[in-house]
Amino acid sequence: MGTAGNIIVENTKKVLEFIERHPKGIDKTDVVKVSGLSPQESVAAVNLLLTQRKLELLENGVIRLKDSRDEQLQESEKLVYHLISEASTSGIWARDLKDKCGLLRPQLTKVIKSLESKQKIKSVKGVTAQHSKKIFYFRADVTPDRSITGGAFHNESELDISFTTALNKLCTKYFFTLSEKVKDEPLPSRLLKSYASVQDLFDFIEKSGISNISLLVEDVECIISSLVFDDAIKESVVGKPFTPIRDIGNRPLQLGAKVYRWNQSTKLSNGFLSTVCGFCPVFRKCRENFIISPSTCQYMAEWLEN
């Protein structure tokens, strides 16, 4: 092999090593970042590797290593797997998958079962208002978007009742404890020191270690909304009398920012948040005789049974 051939081999090796460090792939615009190669050399090496089927380019512009197991799939399985892979964290709805692949339902069902048995894909049932009861398919190694799974309060599309109950008790006690610490102080001081921000509660939950997964601020906002709904805590906005200008973490609060404190007229235990409704993502769309109804709610039935 001549000098030019050796250079090409070395360039492709560098590109492969670079992409191997990114299991989920890289954006095609990032190929120029390969250390030691010019943009032209990187692009040429990537094109060669694509031709050799060592890399694959998805429609969303991501370049990743070609899965050698794909070569063991039948053509119909490759088609379905490719469509599911393209959907990434958004997944693909079963009906959309059928429309796009063009397979008859019995054929598609057989292909899906085969891919699942080979642990290439997984199915997830949507739980949010937008995706309620729909079945979505994802690549096995992809974490579904929270807009489908319901986020931290659901485990494999099922409401995690034990976790939400424990989290509810922890957060309720947090606001109660804040109030108790300053109960003997003069009214202005008592009010100022009893308020907490969303970030304060978020920090407290993180330090408590109650969750094995990382919660987002929006998860904490969901908890707070439930506590407010149940009258466990009161909501106010910065700028009103006796509201703080800094939160417990000493962070400045913007005018109009929401802050929360314990509702003195509320007992420590509360009813609403001890039910599944307190953490239900479709609660506001739930009505008797509607598609989402308490009479047909499987989570409510399980909660009552337990």
Buried (B, 14 or more C-beta within 10 A) or exposed (E): EEEEEEEBEBBBEBBBEBBEEBEEBBEBEBBBEBEEBEEEBBBBBBEBBBEEEBBBBBEEEBBBBBBEEBEEBEEBBBBBBBBBBBBBEBBBBBEBBBEBBEBEEEBBEBBBEBBBEBEBBBBBBBBBBEBBEBBBBBBEEBEBBBBBBBBBBBBEBEBBBEBBBBBBBBBBEBBBEBBEEBEEEEEEEBBBBBBBBBBBBBBBBEEEEBBEEEBEEEBBBBBBBBBBBBEBBBBBEBEEEBBBEEBBEEEEBEEEBBBBBBBEEBEEEBEBBBBBBBBBBBBEBBEEEEEBEBEEBEBBEEBEEE
